[in-house]
Amino acid sequence: MEILNKIFSGGKPKDNIINCEDKYLQEAQEAVEIVNNGVENGSFSEMIEQLDKLPSVSANRDKYVFKNHRSVLSIVAMVVCALLTISCLRYIPICIGTIVYSGKYRMFAGIGIIISLFIIVINIFVIVKEVYQIQFSNRYDIYVKDLRFKNIEIVDDLAVYAKVKSETVIKDLNKAMRMKLIPQGHFGRDNLIFIVSDEVYGKYKEKQAVYDRYYKKQVEERLRMKERTKEIQSIMDQGQGYIDKIHESNNIIKDKTISQKLDRMESVVSTIFHEVDINPQNADKLGMFMNYYLPTTEKLLETYIEIDEKQVKGTSLEKTKKDIDDAIDKIIDSFEGLLDKFYQQKELDIATDISAMEILMKQDGLIE
């Protein structure tokens, strides 16, 4: 940032970042105060109306990463192949017995054994292939949770998020592009970064040397910062506590619709803390999120569980549960909106740093 201050004497990029943060905090505080008051007063209907009046925090930019729904087909194919294999295994002993005890049908039995063995081999091949496909689908689902909010991602960071090797990520993303799951995906030089849209890839190609130098520096910085500081470890521990609480609430709540929403919430919250883990300098942006958003969400979930566990049922209680359900929708949208704004600000920082680096490289005669 010292380099940026020297180059941009007017301070406009920094002002843009500050304005973005002010708006971020203002919207967060408004939403938190509404939810806090609604939970404390039990006025959930009024809370929904007030949340509806807030500016939309949903992501507006286009998405270029699509979900993979092939897992169900893979499971069906495996079941069919397994049934065929079992049938063939039961048929082979019959054929063997025919060869031993019947000279008339010995040739047909031999052909039956050969055909059965051929079918078994084919089925085993299909089953193994589908197992690999399911494993790919599971990994890809994790990639989607990270990539759907981003334009550019460092491959090593995605590997850390998915808890796999970088080589596996590269192989999977190439497969995803072939399957049109990421139709506009591109790798940067030496597979260092992954770009999800043609538009951003075009900008990358225009200043490839600058982008490559910048992200190589980022990767080197990751290696130097591999050990967490006490402050970051404390944040990650608190974050894991909230993630565990969401997961625990999900296990307690029986409603399938709420369960799906909490799965989505847990995914977004995990992604936010992952970003802080790999970019510790962003920890100071989580104050409102950790001090207000997550505790308020925890309070809302506890209220829902308390109402759900009551033996007495009535119109009033059911309406309250419905109001909390709607509030959870708004909170999840807010979480995703905050994550999207987090990345937008991150991209603004990256663009500013790259512009500064380009100017320095020009001054040093490294590029035209």
N, C-alpha and C positions, 0 to 999 in steps of 0.2 A: 504493500500500500504506500510505502514511502516513495517508490518509483512513480506510482500513479500521481501522487501529490505534486511531484516535481514536473511531470509532463502536463497534467491537466491543472494548470494554475487557477483556472476559474472554479474548480471544485464541483463541476456539474454532475459527473458520474457519481460522486460521493453523495451529493444532494439527492439524486434519484434514489439511491439505496436507502437513505434515511427516510425519505418520503414513503417508500415502499414499506419499510419497517413500521412507521407510524400508523399507516393504514391497516397493516397486518394486525398490530396490537389493538387498535381501536375496534375493529370488527370482532376480534376475539373476545375482548372485554365485554362488549355489548351482548354477545351471545351467551357468555358465561353468566353475566348478571341476570339475564332473563331466565336461564335454566335454574340457577341457584334459587331465585325468588319463587319460581314455579314449584320446585321440589319442597322448599321449606313451607310454603303456604298451601300446598296441595292443589293449586289452581292450574292443572295441566292443560285444560282447554285454552285458557288465556295465554299460557306459555306458547302453545302451538301458533296461535294467532300472532303473537309478537315476533316469533321466529320467522313466520312467513313474511313479515314486513321488512325484515333485514335484507340488504343487498345480497344477491345470489353469490355464493362462494364456490359454486360448482366449477369444474374445469371447463373452459370454453374452447380450448384449442383442439385440433383434430387429433385423433388417435390412429396410430399406424401399426399397432400390435394387437393381434386378434387371438382369442382363446381357442384352444384345441379341444374338440369334443370327440376325439377318436377313441378314448379309453373304453367307452361302453361297447363300441364295435369290436375292439380287441378282445374284451372279455367274452363276448358272444362267440367270436371265432374260436377262441381257446376251448370253450365248453363244447362246441360242435366237434372240434378235432379230437378232444378227449373222449367223447362218446364213440366216435368212429374208431378210435384206437382200441378202446375196450371191446367193441364188437369184433374187431379183427383178431384181437388176442383170444377171444372166446372161440372164434371160428377156426383158428390154426390147429388146436388139439383135435378137433373133429376131422380136419383134413389128414392129420397124421394118423389117426385111427383108421381112416378110410384106406390110406396107403398100406397099412399093416395087414388089415383084415379083408380088403376087397381088391382083387386083381383087376376087376372090370372097370372100376372108376379111379384107378390109381393115377392115371395121367391127369384127369380133371382135378383130383385132389392136389397134385403137385402144382398145377397151374394156380389153383386157389391159394396155396401157401405163398407162392411168388407174388401174386397180386396183393394179398394181405400184407406181406412184408413191405411191399412198395408203398401201399397206402399208409402204413404205420410210419415209415420214414418221412413221407411227405407231411403227415400230421405233426410229427415231432419237430420238423423244420418250421412249420407254420406256428406251432406253439412257442418255440424259442424266439421266433421273429416277433410275435405279439408281446411276449414278455419284455423284450427290449423296447418295443413301442410304448408299452405302459410305463416303463421306467423313464423313457424320454418324455412322455406326457406329464409325468409327475414333476420332473425337473423343469419342463417348460412352463408349467403353471407357476412355479416359483419365479422364473424369469419375468413372466407377465406382470407379476405384482410389482416388480421393480421398474421394468421398462415402460409400462404404460403411462408413467408420469414424466418420462425423460425424452430428450432428443439425442443426447450423447451419453454413453456410459463407458467407463473404463472396464475392460474385460476382467481384470483381476478383482475389481470391486464386486462385479456380478458373481464371480466365482466364490468370493467370501460370503456373499449373501446367500447363495444357493448351497454352500458347503460342499463344493465339488472342485475338481482341478480346472485350471484355465483351459487346458486342452479339451476337456469335456464340454465346456461352455462354447468354445469355438466350433466344435463338431456339431453340437446341438443347434446353434444359431444358423449354421450353414444348412442344416436339414430343415429348420423352420422356414428359411427363405425359399428353399426348393418346394416346400409344401404350401407356399403362399400365406403362411401364418404371419410373416413379416415381409410383405411384398416389396417394400421400399428399403429393406435393410442393406447396410453396407459396412464392411470392415475398413478401418483405417490402416495405415502402414504398419506392417509387422503384426497385424491383428491386435494392436494395442488398445484400440477403442472400437466401439460398435455404434453406428449411427442408424436411427430408425426411419428416417425420411429422406426422399430425394432432394428436397429443398435444402435441408441442413447439410447433406453430403455435397451439394453444389457449392455452398459457402466454404466447406472444408477444402474442396479441391482448389478454390480460388487462392487460399492462403495455406496450402498444405504444410509447407515448411514451418510456418509459425505454429499451427495447430499441433504438429507432431512434436515440436520442441516443447511446447507448453505441457502436453499430456505426458511426455516422457519425464518431465520434471515433476509432475504430480505423482507418477508411479514411484520415482525415487524418494519422494517425500513420504509416501506410504511406508516404504521399507524402513525409513528412519524413525517413523512414529508407530512402529509395530507394537510396542509396549504401551499399554494404557496408563495414563496418569491416575492418581488417586481421585481427582475430581471427576474425570470421565468414567472411572470405574464406579463411583458413587451414583452418577447419573444413570449408567447402564443397569445397576442393581435396582434403583428405583423404578426404572422403566420396565424391567423384567417383572417387578412386583405388580405393576399395573396390568401388564400383559397376562400374568398368571391369574389376576383377579377377573379379568374379562373371560379368560378361558374357564375358570371355575364357575362363574355365573352362567356361562354357556352350558356347562354340564348339569347345572341345577335346573335351569329353565327348560321346560318340556316342549314349549311351543316351537315347532319346526321353523316357522317364519322368523321368529326372533333369533333362533339359533343360527340361521343363515346370515342374518344381519351382524351378529356378534362375530361370526367367522370373518366377515368382511372387515369389521372394526379391528379385530386382532391383527389382521394382515397389514392394515394401514399403519397402526401404531408400531408394529414391529419394523416396518420399513422406515419410519421416521427415526427410530433409535438406531437402526443400522446406519443411516446417513450420518448421524452424530458420531458413531463409532469410527467410521472411516474418514470423517472430516471433523475432528475435534474442535476446530475453530468455530464451528456452527453451534456449539453448545449454548452460547449466550443467547441464542434465538429461541430457546425452549422454555424460557421463564414462564410466560403466560400459559403455554401448553401444559407444563408439568404442575404449576401451582394452582391453576384454575380448571382447565379443561378436563384433565384426567381425574382429579378428585371429584369434580361435579358428575362426571360420567359414572364413577364408582358409586356415588350417592344415589344416582338415578337407578342403577341396576339393583342396588340393595332395596330400594323402595319397591321396585317391581317384584322382586323375590318375596318380600314380606307380604305384599298383597296376594301374590299367587299362592302362597302357602296357607292363607286363611281358609278355614273350612266353610265359612259363611259366604255364599254367593249372592250377588245382587246386581241390579242395573247400574248402581253408582260405582261399585268396584270394577265391573267390567268396562265401564266407560273410562275410569281412571287408567286401567291397564291399556286400553286403546290409545289414550292420550300419551302415555309413556312410550308406547310402540311408535307413534308418530314422531315423538321427540327424539327417539333413537335414530330414526331416519335422518332428521335434521342434523344431529350431532355427527353422524357418519359422513354426511355430505360436507359438514364443516371440516372434519378431519382431512378428508380428501382435498378439499379446497385449500386448506392450510399447507398440505404437502405439495400441492401444485404450485402455490405461491412460493413455497420454500425453494422449489426447483427453478422457478422463474427468476427469483433473486440470485440463485446460484449461477444461472446462465448469464445474468447481467454481469455478475462478478467475473465470470470466465471471459465474456466478450470484452470487458474492459481490460482485463489482464492481457489478453491476446493482442488487443490494439496497442497497449503499452509496449509489449514485447516486440511487436512488429516495428514500432518507431525506433526502438533501441537497436534492433537488427539493421535497420536502414542506416542509422547513424554510424554504426560500426562497419558498414559496407558489406554485411553478410548477405543481404538480398537487395534487389533493385528497388 
